[in-house]
Each structure stands twice: as C-alpha cells, then as structure tokens.
Amino acid sequence: MTTPAMRKQLMAYLQNADDKKIKGLYSLLEDTIEEKKSSGLTKEQLKFLNEERKRYLNGEGISYSLEESRELIRKRKAS
C-alpha cells in the first residue's frame, strides 16, 4: 500500500473512531505531534538552542552576523 493510500485510510478511520481509540492513538504520537507544532526540532536540539541563547544574553557566547557566518564557511570550504 502506498503512503498516500495509508494516509487516506487513516484519515477515514479517525473520522469515525470512538474517543477511547482517538485518545490512545494521540498518547502514542503526542511527543511527535508537539515537536512538529513547535518548530520541528527535537527536545535535545531545543535544549541546546536555549542554553546557547542564555549564554549569548549573559554576554558569554559568541555570535556572528549572516555575512560573517558566510565568510567563515567560505574559508573552511577553501581549506
């Protein structure tokens, strides 16, 4: 069965499923659903970004402009 066919069949099933089954399926997929809603990043990635942001706001982190970042990448590619 193709993925689009599976998706269509699942959507049809969910339209008529009883509350208990919907709640069970949701609990299985809840973490994935919440991650997709927020940013598409994993919890570990979000934790890392939040720690880096705190360091930056405390004056402990290093930041670069977009052009500085591009230049650093160009230099690394050239070497």
N, C-alpha and C positions, 0 to 999 in steps of 0.2 A: 504494500500500500504506500502511496506517495505521501509526503509530509502535508501538502495542501489537502489531500483527502482525509488524512488523520485529523487535521485541524478542523475541517468542516464537520466531521463526525463528532468530535469532542464538543464543539460549539452547540450542535444539535442536542447532544446528551445533556449538557449543562443547562440548557433552557428548560428542561423538564425534570431534572434531578431533584430529589427531596432535600430538604435543608440539612439533614444529617450528613448526607453524602457531599454536599457542597462544602460544609464546614470541615469535613475530613480532608477533602482534596486541597482546600485552602491552607489548612495547617501544614500539609506536606510541602506546599510550594511557597509558603509565606515569606521566608527569608529571601528567596529569589525574586519574588514579586516586589518586596520592599526595596531591594537593591536596585532593581530596574527603575522604580519610581523616583528614587533619589538622584542618582547620577550615572548608574551603570557601572560604578566602581564597587569592588569588594569591600568588606568591612576592614580588612587589613590595609588596603590602599587608602581608604578614607582616614583611618587612624594615622597613617604615615603623613598624609597631607595636612591633617590638623596639627600634628606635632611640629611639622616644618613651619606652618603658619604661626604657631605660638613663638617659635624661635625667632622668626622674622620680626614679629611685632615687639619682641623683647630686645631687638637690636642684636641678636646673637647669630642670625642667619645671614647668608649672602644671597643677594638677588641680582638678576641681570635684566636689562631691557630686552625686548624682542630682537633688536639689531645686534646687541652684544651676544645673545644666545646664538644667533645665526652665524656670527663671525667665529665663535668658539667651535661650532660644529664644522664649519668650512675648514678651519685649521686642523681639526682632528682627522677629517677625511683626507686632507692633503698629505698628512704624515704617515 
